[in-house]
Amino acid sequence: MSEEDKEPQNSEVNESEKETSDDKPKAKFSFKCTRCDNCCAARGPIPITFWDLEMWARNGVVANFMPYLDIYQKPDGGIDLILKPLAPPPKEGEDESPPKDPFGTVPIEELLDVKCPLYNKDDKKCLVYENRPLSCRTYPLEFDGKNFIVVDADCPGIGEEGMTIDELKEMRETAKTMHYELTRMRIALPVLNQLISQKIMMDLMRQNMEAMSKMSDEDRAKLDEIFKKEREVE
């Protein structure tokens, strides 16, 4: 592959060259997935969209993904629904148990090198390939609402021969769909998360009030004494 055909990292896919004389896309960006473990084993948190949830529901596999779904607080303050990556391996001399929570005290930089929980690294096989999320289907090509972006210039599949015009069109459409669906999720998720949190708090308060109403006067007095001592300590 010549230097002029290579895509630099985070470079814009040349839209001016995607039209030919018969108005069909020209496959300058060439890609074929090599089923390596570069992206599947080390992509960090994989964002999930409503499209993914709907697909899993149609295929009857939502329950298979539930143990791996989590709410992820991003460095920019936003939140994503993600496939929770496995925790980084313990460092030399570090206790292996209990297992660390990747979103507890682990720095975000370390999460960039942890593998997807649904990828078998030994067999180099995605365990849910037919039901893989949109983010995996479009990688390493993304769409930012205006331009197509290559987010991993080191991906071994970039420059591989054999990509048809239809495959290029499909990959671009998938990237656009991912951008649209991720935008939808990032708008809706904070609202849903707040509503669910409020509901949980209200339920806890109601349960606490019901429990206190059933307490004897003696037990209630003891509880009041405990609260009084805690306030004095503060």
N, C-alpha and C positions, 0 to 999 in steps of 0.2 A: 504494500500500500504506500503510495507516494505521500510526501509531507502535506501536499495541498489537500489530500483527501481525508487527513486525520482531523478529528474533532477535538479542539482544545477543551480542557475541563471548564464547565460552566459557560461554554461558548454558545452563541445563538445558532441554531440550525438555520442555514441560509434559506429563508423563505423566497427570496427573489429567484432562486434556481429550481423551485419546485414545479414550475410550469414548463411544459414543452410545447412544440408547435401544435399538438393536438390537445392541449390543455390537460394533459395527464401528468401526475407528479413524477419528477425525476428522482430516482433513489440515490441521491448523493450520500445521505446518511444510511449506512449499511450496518445491519446488526443481525446476529444469529446467537441465540442463547446456547452457551456451551455446557450448561449444567455444572458450572464450577461452583465452588463454595465461597467465592469472593463476596457476593451480595447476600446470599441466603444465610451464610454463617457469620456475617460481621456487619450487618446494616444498622444495628441498634433498634430503637423502638419503631415498629412498623405501624403507621396510622391506618385506622379502620374507618370506613365510611358507611353511610346508610345503604349504599349499593351492595356492599359486602354482606351486611346483615340481612338484607332482603334476599340475596342469592343463597345464603346459608339456610334461611328459612324455607325457601322454595325446595332446596335439596335435602331438607330434613337433617342438617348437620350442625345446627346452632349449638346444641349441647356439647359437641366435640370441642368447640372453641371456647366455651365459657370459662374453663380453668385458666385460660391464658389471656383473657381480656382484662384490661385495667385502665383507670383514668391516670393520665400522665401530665404532670405539671411541667410545662416547657420553660426553658430559661427566659423566654420573653414574656412570661406571665400567662400565656394562653394555656388551654388544656386540649388534649387529644384523647380519643379512645384508641388504644393501641394493643397490639399483640405484645404482651410483656416478655422481654427477653430474659434468658437465663442469666443468673448472676455471674459476674466475672469470676474466674477461678481464684482461689485464695493465693495471696502472695507468699513468698518464701517465709516460713516461720509463723505464718498466720494460721489460727485455729480454723479448721474446716467446718466446725459445727458450733452453733446452729447456722444454717444457710443464711447468707445475707440477702436482704431485700434490695434489688437493684435500684429502687427508687427511695431507699432510706438514706443512708449516708454515703453512698457511692457517688463520686463526682461524675458529672455529665460526660466528661471527656472519656471516662472509662467505659461508658455505655456504648460508645461507638464501635467497640470491638467485641461485643458479646453476641452470641448467635441466636437466631430465631428458635423458639422452643419446638417448632414443628419441622425442623430440618435435621435429617440424620446425616451427620458429618462423615461417619464411617462409610456409609453407602453412597454418599453424595446424592441424596435423594430428598426431595420435598415430600413430606408425608401427606400433604393436602393439595397436591398440585392442581387437580381439577377444580378445587374450591379456593385457590389462592386469592388473596386480596388484590384489588385494583392496583395498589402501590407496587406489588410484585409483577403484575402483568405488564406494566408500562416501563419498569426500570430497564436501562438507565436514562430513559427519555422522560422529561417532564415538560409541562406547559405552565407558564406563569400568568396566563390570562392574555398575553400578547405574543410571546415568543416561545419556541421550543428550546429547551435547555438540556444539554448532556451533563448529567450530574456526576458521572463517574468516568473520567477519561481513561482510567486504567482497566475498565471492564474488558475481559478477554473477548467478549462477543462483538465489540465494536470493530468494524472493518471486515468482519467475516463475510465472505462472498455468499451469494445465493438468495438475498432478500429481494422479494418481488415487489412490484409497485403496489399491489393489493396489500401485501404485508406491511409496507411502509405506511400506507393510508390507514390501515387498521391500528397500527401502533400509535400514530398521531391522534386518531380519534379516541383511543383508550387514554392517552395522556390528557386530552381535553376533558374527557369524562371524569378522570381522577381529580383534576383541578376543580371542576364544578362540584363534584360530590364532597370533596374535602372542605370546600368553602361552606357548603350546606351544613356539614357536621360541625365545623368550628363556630358557626353562628348559633346552632341549636343546642350544642352540648353544654355550654355554660348555663343556659336557662334551665335545661333539664336537670343538670347537676344540682343547681340551687333549689329547685322544686323538690327533688328527691331528698336532699339534705334537710330541708325544712320539714318535710313529712316525717322523716325519721326522728327529728328532734321533738316534734309535736307528739308522736307516738310514745317516745320515752318519757316525756313530761306527764302524759296521761297515765301511763303505767305507774310512774312514781307517785302520782296523786292518789291513784286507786290503792296502791300498796300502803300509803300513809293513812288513808281513811280506815283501813282495816287494822291498824296498830292500836294496841291498848294505850291508855293514858300514861301508864308507867313507861312503856317502850318509847312513846313519843317524847316524854320528858327526858329520857336518857339520850335520845337523838338530838334534842335541842341543846343539851349540855355539851355534847360532842362538837356541834357547830359553834357554840359559844367559845369553847377552848381554841378551836381552829382560828376563829377571828381574832382572838387575843394574841395568838402566835404571830399572825400576820401583822 
